[in-house]
Amino acid sequence: MLKTLLKVVAIVSVMFIGTVAKAADPIRIPVLNWSSQIVMANVMA
């Protein structure tokens, strides 16, 4: 009984921490350089 309760508490806490840790604005990759042979993407944070 105690082991089951600990497992449930661990799963719920991991799920809660996972939802809290997300950033407000996602990473955007808007720039594509089509003028060169290699397409380069600049990551804007």
PDB file of N, CA, C and O in Angstrom, chain B, residues numbered from 101:
ATOM      1  N   MET B 101       0.824  -1.198   0.000  1.00  0.00           N
ATOM      2  CA  MET B 101       0.000   0.000   0.000  1.00  0.00           C
ATOM      3  C   MET B 101       0.868   1.261   0.000  1.00  0.00           C
ATOM      4  O   MET B 101       0.596   2.207  -0.740  1.00  0.00           O
ATOM      5  N   LEU B 102       1.905   1.269   0.828  1.00  0.00           N
ATOM      6  CA  LEU B 102       2.779   2.435   0.925  1.00  0.00           C
ATOM      7  C   LEU B 102       3.584   2.627  -0.355  1.00  0.00           C
ATOM      8  O   LEU B 102       3.792   3.757  -0.798  1.00  0.00           O
ATOM      9  N   LYS B 103       4.038   1.520  -0.950  1.00  0.00           N
ATOM     10  CA  LYS B 103       4.793   1.606  -2.202  1.00  0.00           C
ATOM     11  C   LYS B 103       3.921   2.157  -3.328  1.00  0.00           C
ATOM     12  O   LYS B 103       4.385   2.962  -4.136  1.00  0.00           O
ATOM     13  N   THR B 104       2.681   1.733  -3.382  1.00  0.00           N
ATOM     14  CA  THR B 104       1.765   2.226  -4.412  1.00  0.00           C
ATOM     15  C   THR B 104       1.516   3.718  -4.229  1.00  0.00           C
ATOM     16  O   THR B 104       1.489   4.468  -5.205  1.00  0.00           O
ATOM     17  N   LEU B 105       1.336   4.144  -3.004  1.00  0.00           N
ATOM     18  CA  LEU B 105       1.122   5.559  -2.721  1.00  0.00           C
ATOM     19  C   LEU B 105       2.344   6.383  -3.114  1.00  0.00           C
ATOM     20  O   LEU B 105       2.202   7.467  -3.680  1.00  0.00           O
ATOM     21  N   LEU B 106       3.536   5.882  -2.822  1.00  0.00           N
ATOM     22  CA  LEU B 106       4.755   6.593  -3.197  1.00  0.00           C
ATOM     23  C   LEU B 106       4.908   6.684  -4.712  1.00  0.00           C
ATOM     24  O   LEU B 106       5.360   7.705  -5.231  1.00  0.00           O
ATOM     25  N   LYS B 107       4.534   5.624  -5.421  1.00  0.00           N
ATOM     26  CA  LYS B 107       4.603   5.652  -6.884  1.00  0.00           C
ATOM     27  C   LYS B 107       3.647   6.691  -7.458  1.00  0.00           C
ATOM     28  O   LYS B 107       4.002   7.429  -8.377  1.00  0.00           O
ATOM     29  N   VAL B 108       2.441   6.745  -6.918  1.00  0.00           N
ATOM     30  CA  VAL B 108       1.452   7.716  -7.397  1.00  0.00           C
ATOM     31  C   VAL B 108       1.935   9.141  -7.127  1.00  0.00           C
ATOM     32  O   VAL B 108       1.814  10.008  -7.992  1.00  0.00           O
ATOM     33  N   VAL B 109       2.474   9.385  -5.952  1.00  0.00           N
ATOM     34  CA  VAL B 109       2.982  10.718  -5.613  1.00  0.00           C
ATOM     35  C   VAL B 109       4.141  11.095  -6.528  1.00  0.00           C
ATOM     36  O   VAL B 109       4.226  12.242  -6.966  1.00  0.00           O
ATOM     37  N   ALA B 110       5.034  10.154  -6.826  1.00  0.00           N
ATOM     38  CA  ALA B 110       6.165  10.431  -7.705  1.00  0.00           C
ATOM     39  C   ALA B 110       5.698  10.765  -9.118  1.00  0.00           C
ATOM     40  O   ALA B 110       6.209  11.702  -9.732  1.00  0.00           O
ATOM     41  N   ILE B 111       4.744  10.020  -9.635  1.00  0.00           N
ATOM     42  CA  ILE B 111       4.237  10.261 -10.997  1.00  0.00           C
ATOM     43  C   ILE B 111       3.542  11.615 -11.077  1.00  0.00           C
ATOM     44  O   ILE B 111       3.749  12.362 -12.033  1.00  0.00           O
ATOM     45  N   VAL B 112       2.729  11.932 -10.093  1.00  0.00           N
ATOM     46  CA  VAL B 112       2.018  13.216 -10.100  1.00  0.00           C
ATOM     47  C   VAL B 112       3.001  14.378  -9.989  1.00  0.00           C
ATOM     48  O   VAL B 112       2.823  15.400 -10.652  1.00  0.00           O
ATOM     49  N   SER B 113       4.031  14.239  -9.162  1.00  0.00           N
ATOM     50  CA  SER B 113       4.996  15.333  -9.014  1.00  0.00           C
ATOM     51  C   SER B 113       5.811  15.533 -10.287  1.00  0.00           C
ATOM     52  O   SER B 113       6.113  16.671 -10.646  1.00  0.00           O
ATOM     53  N   VAL B 114       6.172  14.455 -10.975  1.00  0.00           N
ATOM     54  CA  VAL B 114       6.902  14.580 -12.240  1.00  0.00           C
ATOM     55  C   VAL B 114       6.028  15.246 -13.294  1.00  0.00           C
ATOM     56  O   VAL B 114       6.509  16.088 -14.053  1.00  0.00           O
ATOM     57  N   MET B 115       4.763  14.884 -13.350  1.00  0.00           N
ATOM     58  CA  MET B 115       3.854  15.503 -14.314  1.00  0.00           C
ATOM     59  C   MET B 115       3.662  16.985 -14.006  1.00  0.00           C
ATOM     60  O   MET B 115       3.595  17.800 -14.926  1.00  0.00           O
ATOM     61  N   PHE B 116       3.573  17.341 -12.740  1.00  0.00           N
ATOM     62  CA  PHE B 116       3.391  18.742 -12.354  1.00  0.00           C
ATOM     63  C   PHE B 116       4.634  19.559 -12.674  1.00  0.00           C
ATOM     64  O   PHE B 116       4.523  20.674 -13.183  1.00  0.00           O
ATOM     65  N   ILE B 117       5.814  19.023 -12.385  1.00  0.00           N
ATOM     66  CA  ILE B 117       7.066  19.732 -12.675  1.00  0.00           C
ATOM     67  C   ILE B 117       7.249  19.873 -14.181  1.00  0.00           C
ATOM     68  O   ILE B 117       7.755  20.896 -14.641  1.00  0.00           O
ATOM     69  N   GLY B 118       6.856  18.887 -14.945  1.00  0.00           N
ATOM     70  CA  GLY B 118       6.977  18.956 -16.397  1.00  0.00           C
ATOM     71  C   GLY B 118       6.121  20.043 -17.004  1.00  0.00           C
ATOM     72  O   GLY B 118       6.524  20.662 -17.988  1.00  0.00           O
ATOM     73  N   THR B 119       4.957  20.291 -16.447  1.00  0.00           N
ATOM     74  CA  THR B 119       4.102  21.350 -16.986  1.00  0.00           C
ATOM     75  C   THR B 119       4.568  22.723 -16.538  1.00  0.00           C
ATOM     76  O   THR B 119       4.366  23.701 -17.258  1.00  0.00           O
ATOM     77  N   VAL B 120       5.183  22.824 -15.378  1.00  0.00           N
ATOM     78  CA  VAL B 120       5.647  24.115 -14.880  1.00  0.00           C
ATOM     79  C   VAL B 120       6.920  24.552 -15.599  1.00  0.00           C
ATOM     80  O   VAL B 120       7.144  25.751 -15.768  1.00  0.00           O
ATOM     81  N   ALA B 121       7.754  23.612 -16.024  1.00  0.00           N
ATOM     82  CA  ALA B 121       9.066  23.939 -16.569  1.00  0.00           C
ATOM     83  C   ALA B 121       9.032  24.453 -18.003  1.00  0.00           C
ATOM     84  O   ALA B 121      10.082  24.814 -18.534  1.00  0.00           O
ATOM     85  N   LYS B 122       7.880  24.500 -18.645  1.00  0.00           N
ATOM     86  CA  LYS B 122       7.817  24.944 -20.034  1.00  0.00           C
ATOM     87  C   LYS B 122       7.988  26.456 -20.124  1.00  0.00           C
ATOM     88  O   LYS B 122       7.531  27.203 -19.258  1.00  0.00           O
ATOM     89  N   ALA B 123       8.658  26.892 -21.197  1.00  0.00           N
ATOM     90  CA  ALA B 123       8.907  28.317 -21.407  1.00  0.00           C
ATOM     91  C   ALA B 123       7.645  29.022 -21.893  1.00  0.00           C
ATOM     92  O   ALA B 123       6.743  28.400 -22.456  1.00  0.00           O
ATOM     93  N   ALA B 124       7.602  30.313 -21.665  1.00  0.00           N
ATOM     94  CA  ALA B 124       6.437  31.093 -22.073  1.00  0.00           C
ATOM     95  C   ALA B 124       6.366  31.224 -23.588  1.00  0.00           C
ATOM     96  O   ALA B 124       5.292  31.083 -24.173  1.00  0.00           O
ATOM     97  N   ASP B 125       7.504  31.493 -24.230  1.00  0.00           N
ATOM     98  CA  ASP B 125       7.505  31.608 -25.685  1.00  0.00           C
ATOM     99  C   ASP B 125       8.451  30.566 -26.281  1.00  0.00           C
ATOM    100  O   ASP B 125       9.585  30.431 -25.821  1.00  0.00           O
ATOM    101  N   PRO B 126       8.008  29.842 -27.282  1.00  0.00           N
ATOM    102  CA  PRO B 126       8.812  28.767 -27.860  1.00  0.00           C
ATOM    103  C   PRO B 126       9.976  29.306 -28.690  1.00  0.00           C
ATOM    104  O   PRO B 126      10.020  30.489 -29.028  1.00  0.00           O
ATOM    105  N   ILE B 127      10.905  28.428 -29.007  1.00  0.00           N
ATOM    106  CA  ILE B 127      12.046  28.793 -29.851  1.00  0.00           C
ATOM    107  C   ILE B 127      11.558  28.967 -31.281  1.00  0.00           C
ATOM    108  O   ILE B 127      10.850  28.111 -31.813  1.00  0.00           O
ATOM    109  N   ARG B 128      11.938  30.077 -31.899  1.00  0.00           N
ATOM    110  CA  ARG B 128      11.532  30.349 -33.276  1.00  0.00           C
ATOM    111  C   ARG B 128      12.744  30.253 -34.192  1.00  0.00           C
ATOM    112  O   ARG B 128      13.837  30.677 -33.816  1.00  0.00           O
ATOM    113  N   ILE B 129      12.567  29.703 -35.391  1.00  0.00           N
ATOM    114  CA  ILE B 129      13.612  29.639 -36.410  1.00  0.00           C
ATOM    115  C   ILE B 129      13.054  30.300 -37.670  1.00  0.00           C
ATOM    116  O   ILE B 129      12.672  29.603 -38.609  1.00  0.00           O
ATOM    117  N   PRO B 130      13.000  31.634 -37.706  1.00  0.00           N
ATOM    118  CA  PRO B 130      12.323  32.292 -38.814  1.00  0.00           C
ATOM    119  C   PRO B 130      13.195  32.630 -40.016  1.00  0.00           C
ATOM    120  O   PRO B 130      12.664  32.894 -41.095  1.00  0.00           O
ATOM    121  N   VAL B 131      14.519  32.630 -39.865  1.00  0.00           N
ATOM    122  CA  VAL B 131      15.388  33.158 -40.915  1.00  0.00           C
ATOM    123  C   VAL B 131      15.952  32.020 -41.760  1.00  0.00           C
ATOM    124  O   VAL B 131      16.618  31.124 -41.240  1.00  0.00           O
ATOM    125  N   LEU B 132      15.684  32.058 -43.061  1.00  0.00           N
ATOM    126  CA  LEU B 132      16.275  31.105 -43.999  1.00  0.00           C
ATOM    127  C   LEU B 132      17.066  31.888 -45.040  1.00  0.00           C
ATOM    128  O   LEU B 132      16.532  32.805 -45.664  1.00  0.00           O
ATOM    129  N   ASN B 133      18.323  31.537 -45.231  1.00  0.00           N
ATOM    130  CA  ASN B 133      19.184  32.232 -46.176  1.00  0.00           C
ATOM    131  C   ASN B 133      19.194  31.445 -47.481  1.00  0.00           C
ATOM    132  O   ASN B 133      19.946  30.478 -47.604  1.00  0.00           O
ATOM    133  N   TRP B 134      18.373  31.836 -48.460  1.00  0.00           N
ATOM    134  CA  TRP B 134      18.263  31.122 -49.719  1.00  0.00           C
ATOM    135  C   TRP B 134      19.293  31.590 -50.744  1.00  0.00           C
ATOM    136  O   TRP B 134      19.383  30.991 -51.815  1.00  0.00           O
ATOM    137  N   SER B 135      20.068  32.628 -50.463  1.00  0.00           N
ATOM    138  CA  SER B 135      21.012  33.157 -51.441  1.00  0.00           C
ATOM    139  C   SER B 135      22.259  32.292 -51.579  1.00  0.00           C
ATOM    140  O   SER B 135      22.927  32.358 -52.611  1.00  0.00           O
ATOM    141  N   SER B 136      22.586  31.509 -50.609  1.00  0.00           N
ATOM    142  CA  SER B 136      23.759  30.639 -50.699  1.00  0.00           C
ATOM    143  C   SER B 136      23.337  29.209 -51.021  1.00  0.00           C
ATOM    144  O   SER B 136      22.154  28.872 -50.978  1.00  0.00           O
ATOM    145  N   GLN B 137      24.319  28.378 -51.341  1.00  0.00           N
ATOM    146  CA  GLN B 137      24.013  26.986 -51.677  1.00  0.00           C
ATOM    147  C   GLN B 137      23.568  26.209 -50.449  1.00  0.00           C
ATOM    148  O   GLN B 137      22.782  25.269 -50.558  1.00  0.00           O
ATOM    149  N   ILE B 138      24.058  26.590 -49.300  1.00  0.00           N
ATOM    150  CA  ILE B 138      23.679  25.931 -48.050  1.00  0.00           C
ATOM    151  C   ILE B 138      22.597  26.778 -47.386  1.00  0.00           C
ATOM    152  O   ILE B 138      22.786  27.971 -47.150  1.00  0.00           O
ATOM    153  N   VAL B 139      21.491  26.165 -47.097  1.00  0.00           N
ATOM    154  CA  VAL B 139      20.404  26.886 -46.427  1.00  0.00           C
ATOM    155  C   VAL B 139      20.738  26.955 -44.949  1.00  0.00           C
ATOM    156  O   VAL B 139      20.882  25.931 -44.280  1.00  0.00           O
ATOM    157  N   MET B 140      20.859  28.177 -44.449  1.00  0.00           N
ATOM    158  CA  MET B 140      21.252  28.367 -43.056  1.00  0.00           C
ATOM    159  C   MET B 140      20.071  28.896 -42.266  1.00  0.00           C
ATOM    160  O   MET B 140      19.375  29.809 -42.710  1.00  0.00           O
ATOM    161  N   ALA B 141      19.852  28.333 -41.117  1.00  0.00           N
ATOM    162  CA  ALA B 141      18.768  28.796 -40.244  1.00  0.00           C
ATOM    163  C   ALA B 141      19.381  29.370 -38.979  1.00  0.00           C
ATOM    164  O   ALA B 141      20.198  28.717 -38.331  1.00  0.00           O
ATOM    165  N   ASN B 142      18.996  30.572 -38.630  1.00  0.00           N
ATOM    166  CA  ASN B 142      19.467  31.209 -37.401  1.00  0.00           C
ATOM    167  C   ASN B 142      18.419  31.004 -36.321  1.00  0.00           C
ATOM    168  O   ASN B 142      17.240  31.307 -36.504  1.00  0.00           O
ATOM    169  N   VAL B 143      18.874  30.487 -35.204  1.00  0.00           N
ATOM    170  CA  VAL B 143      17.965  30.244 -34.095  1.00  0.00           C
ATOM    171  C   VAL B 143      17.888  31.517 -33.261  1.00  0.00           C
ATOM    172  O   VAL B 143      18.894  32.011 -32.753  1.00  0.00           O
ATOM    173  N   MET B 144      16.685  32.026 -33.135  1.00  0.00           N
ATOM    174  CA  MET B 144      16.485  33.232 -32.334  1.00  0.00           C
ATOM    175  C   MET B 144      15.897  32.835 -30.991  1.00  0.00           C
ATOM    176  O   MET B 144      14.832  32.221 -30.918  1.00  0.00           O
ATOM    177  N   ALA B 145      16.593  33.188 -29.952  1.00  0.00           N
ATOM    178  CA  ALA B 145      16.116  32.836 -28.618  1.00  0.00           C
ATOM    179  C   ALA B 145      15.269  33.928 -28.035  1.00  0.00           C
ATOM    180  O   ALA B 145      14.782  33.799 -26.912  1.00  0.00           O
TER     181      ALA B 145
END
